[in-house]
């Protein structure tokens, strides 16, 4: 709130002004907050001051820095050799069966060898070097 000499009690009181006027007096409405109380009140419209909010810019990972990784597995269904196509480097590949058991499979040159596994549904989890994990459902014939 301002008085005739500038800011009134900075850091001790907060006045949040509404754009609508009081239905009783036509003056400006505000919410007054202090360490002791919070109340709604009205006062002359020239008592309010405008407030400018400033967004702090932080360094670090923002949404513009997140790259969506695309991973494709083919052919699906497969008879045994499953190819992985991705635009990012792969750290690790895990294969689990439908009951959640992790299976040992051979992975090299962006290919997974499922030939020793029985027919069924499997989950292939591709762990990228950036930490992202992408899971794909695969059917082995």
C-alpha positions in Angstrom: 0.0 0.0 0.0 1.3 3.5 -0.7 1.0 6.5 1.5 1.9 10.1 0.5 5.6 9.4 1.1 6.0 6.1 -0.8 5.7 2.5 0.3 3.9 1.9 3.6 5.5 -0.7 6.0 7.5 -2.7 3.3 8.0 -6.3 4.3 5.4 -6.3 7.1 2.1 -6.1 5.3 0.6 -7.3 2.1 -2.2 -5.8 0.2 -3.6 -7.8 -2.7 -5.9 -5.5 -4.8 -8.8 -6.7 -6.8 -9.8 -5.2 -10.2 -13.4 -5.1 -9.0 -14.9 -2.4 -6.8 -16.6 -2.8 -3.5 -20.4 -3.4 -4.0 -21.1 -1.2 -1.0 -18.9 1.9 -1.4 -17.5 1.7 -5.0 -14.0 1.9 -3.7 -11.2 -0.6 -4.4 -11.3 -4.0 -2.7 -8.2 -5.6 -1.3 -7.0 -8.5 0.8 -4.9 -7.4 3.7 -2.3 -9.9 5.1 0.0 -9.3 8.0 1.8 -11.6 10.5 -1.2 -11.2 12.8 -4.3 -11.3 10.5 -5.8 -11.6 7.1 -8.9 -9.7 6.1 -10.9 -8.3 3.2 -11.3 -4.6 3.1 -11.9 -1.7 0.9 -10.2 1.7 0.5 -9.9 4.5 -2.0 -8.7 3.3 -5.3 -5.8 5.7 -5.3 -4.4 3.8 -2.2 -3.4 0.8 -4.3 -0.1 0.4 -6.1 0.7 -1.8 -9.1 2.9 -4.8 -8.6 5.3 -6.3 -11.1 6.1 -10.0 -10.7 9.5 -11.1 -11.9 10.3 -14.7 -12.8 13.6 -15.9 -11.6 15.6 -17.6 -14.4 17.2 -20.7 -13.1 20.0 -22.6 -14.8 19.6 -26.3 -15.2 17.3 -28.6 -17.1 14.3 -26.9 -18.6 11.6 -28.3 -20.8 13.4 -27.0 -23.9 16.4 -29.2 -22.8 14.4 -32.4 -22.7 14.8 -34.4 -25.9 12.1 -37.0 -26.5 13.9 -40.3 -27.4 12.3 -42.4 -30.2 12.8 -46.1 -30.0 11.4 -48.7 -32.4 11.6 -52.5 -32.2 11.0 -54.6 -35.3 9.9 -57.0 -36.6 7.1 -57.4 -34.0 5.9 -60.1 -33.8 9.4 -61.7 -34.2 10.7 -65.2 -34.8 13.9 -64.5 -32.9 16.1 -61.6 -33.9 14.7 -58.2 -32.8 16.2 -55.0 -34.2 16.2 -51.8 -32.2 16.2 -48.4 -33.9 16.8 -45.3 -31.9 18.2 -41.8 -32.4 20.1 -41.8 -29.0 22.9 -44.0 -27.6 21.8 -47.2 -25.7 23.3 -48.0 -22.3 21.6 -51.4 -21.7 18.7 -53.6 -22.8 16.6 -55.8 -20.4 14.1 -58.4 -21.4 11.4 -59.7 -19.0 8.7 -62.3 -19.5 5.0 -61.6 -18.7 5.4 -62.6 -15.0 8.3 -60.2 -14.5 11.3 -62.5 -14.6 14.4 -60.9 -16.2 15.8 -63.1 -18.9 19.4 -63.5 -20.2 19.5 -62.6 -23.9 22.3 -61.6 -26.3 22.3 -57.9 -27.2 24.8 -56.4 -29.7 24.8 -54.1 -32.7 21.3 -53.0 -31.9 19.9 -56.5 -32.1 18.4 -58.7 -29.4 18.5 -62.5 -29.9 15.3 -64.0 -28.6 15.7 -67.3 -30.5 16.3 -69.4 -27.3 13.1 -68.1 -25.7 9.7 -69.8 -25.9 6.8 -68.3 -27.8 5.0 -65.6 -25.8 4.8 -61.9 -24.8 7.9 -60.1 -23.5 8.8 -56.6 -22.4 11.9 -55.1 -23.8 13.3 -52.2 -21.7 15.8 -50.0 -23.5 17.9 -47.9 -21.1 19.4 -44.9 -22.8 22.7 -43.3 -21.8 20.8 -40.2 -20.7 18.9 -42.3 -18.1 15.6 -42.5 -19.9 13.9 -45.9 -20.0 11.6 -47.0 -22.7 9.6 -50.2 -22.6 8.1 -52.0 -25.6 5.8 -55.1 -25.7 7.1 -57.7 -28.1 5.5 -61.0 -29.2 7.7 -63.9 -30.1 6.2 -66.5 -32.5 
